[in-house]
Amino acid sequence: MGMSAGDERAASPRDEEWPEAEKAEKLARGAALKWASGVFYRPEKLEGLGHYRRRETQRNNSIQSRLKSTVQTYLEGVSAGLEQLRSATQEVQGVCQDLGAARWALLDSADHFQGLQQMRKLMEEHVQLASVVQVLPQIFSVHEAFSHILQLLHGQHLLEAHVELMMVEQLRDDILSQLHLRGLSGAQATVLSYFSGLQDLNESLAKQLWDIVGSSLRLVREDPVLFVTAVRIIEREEKIDDTLLLEATFLPPGRPKGWRQKFYQVLQDTITGGRFHAPRLDAEGPGLAKHLAALQKDIVCELRVVKDLMVQCVPAHYNILSVCTATYHQALTSHLQEILREDLDKQGLFLLLEWALRVYHSPEMMAHPDLLPEVDVSALDPLMSSELVDQTEKRYVMKVKASVFEWMQRTLEVEFKEWFREEEPETDHQGFFQSALPAIVMQMLNENIQVASLITDSLQQKIYNMALEELEAFLGRLREALVQCGKEHQQDRAVPKYYISHLLAVLNNNLALSNSVSSLHPDTACREVPGSLQAALDRMQKKATQLLLEELLLDLQPLCLQLPSRKWLSGSQLVGSMCEVIDKYAKDFSRVRKPVFTLLLAESELLVANQYLRALLQRKMVCKSREERGQLCHRLLQDATQLRELFCGLGLDRGQQSLEAVFALRELICLKDPALLSLEVLGFITKYPDVSDEHISTLLDIRGDVSKEVRHVVLEMMAQHPQALPEGYRPIFSTILVPVPELPFCLRKGKCA
């Protein structure tokens, strides 16, 4: 079963040549050895060995037979391929020989080709001459065509004229193109000179076209055929321009004409020409209003014509309605800016703002039912930019401010004259004094605010802010006028005759203004009066109240000068006279409305209490005995009670009265034991923290029974318990100055007595 050494040596070259065969043989040998060892290992299988040998012999024979058949087929294919290669080689050699012969033949005939080249040039010249001969009749008829075209133009046969004009242009362009291809620039100049009449004809045709376009809005209503003819000619020229720009290698003179763009330009110039470049307008009122109304009417009418008629006369891609709408819009934008350069008055500025922001977008103009929905300016820029609107609003506010100032000044002058008239101010249905001033001022301000609301919220807010500023300034001037009136009255109390009545009317007017200011605010939910304006109203009320109290004081002072005195102490009717004066003024005060009436009562009561205490402290009376102190306490009680009952009867509650200080002061004087004064004084200064050491010292002097030790204890106690004024406290004693006690004379280095 094994191989001999000779077999191995013989197999080695093949193995080296076919390594896969060696591997396959080894695998086969291994399998055979494995099978053989299995057979010899089992003797019972030796009986089938002969059968196995025959089967393997048959299989080997079959394999060898197939191998021989395959190899034979392969060898036959190789033989056929070699035969084809041999015949191909022979054919290639033949072709090479033929090419060589052809090459030598071409070299021999080179001279003949030069002759053919000259013949080709002659042929081309002949063809050109033939072409020239063909167009000669047309060339000779060019000037005749010029004359005919001119006649057609004069007769407004524009389509026929344009057809012939295009034919002549085509002839010229063909000739120029041929010359351009051959580089004959000199000949091109001659041709252009020969066809120079084309330029004049084009200009003549163009002039008629632009005249038609310039009258298009009229023609589409009267003779649309002429306008349509012009549009057809423009479209023909536009197509020629497009074709030449896309395909031609040579661009003829005068191309592209761009007549469609010129159409738009002429149409836009027609729209903006006469209407938006008018002479200088009357910037005040009627002139501008008429001008804007005419613009509104004309633009709506012309856009109707464009929408209903002109759109049908031009191709859809012209977007003629959008172009005209945008042209009107842009022209108006520039025109309004031009108008705004004028020094317009407030009416002119208002008209312009209203027209640009309201009328322009309303159904009366660009949102007219006849124009919708095709006309839409919402996609265009605003007619007035936000910056221009803001600037114009500020100009309007300044004009209104000047007008309001002038009207308020006149009203103030009339009011000032009314104060000096020989009759009382008018009254309302309840008998309260008043004048027409609040109604005039508020009506003027309210009307301006309401008018501004017709434009924009921002303008309304600007006017509102201006109105409050002017009202505040007016109140300041009114207060100055009131002060001037008071000065004149101080010089002569008989002038004005009804001084108090007019002061009361001023208070009622001020209250009416205060109640009406909140109604000016554009936002009904926000009715708060600005702090600065409220302060101006308060200052006005305070000044009028002060002048009234000065009048009351002038009538009370002669009576207060009699306090205190022995006559008063013994029971005179001094306080009764004071009550009569107060009651008289209270009757006058009743002619003002209740909030101010209550304020006047409270201020009058404070004035009376202050003057009473001032007289008592500044012209102090020292009680010489307990009886005098008792008499003084009785008089103080009677006076304070009478005054308190008077003011209570007038409607002022006890809790609002300052006369309680007189009762408290009486308690200090009536105290029987001076040793308890420190406690009483402590309670007194706690209730009236504005009282000073000088006030208390004066009260102790009035008692007439206070020793130096007690005085020292009381003043020391006050020094140990300084008082702060609580919020809302109405000072009583701080305005009362008491005489400074005379210092005792002291020798040097000695003690004072």
Order of alpha helices (4+ residues) and beta strands (2+ residues): alpha-alpha-alpha-alpha-alpha-alpha-alpha-alpha-alpha-alpha-alpha-alpha-alpha-alpha-alpha-alpha-alpha-alpha-alpha-alpha-alpha-alpha-alpha-alpha-alpha-alpha-alpha
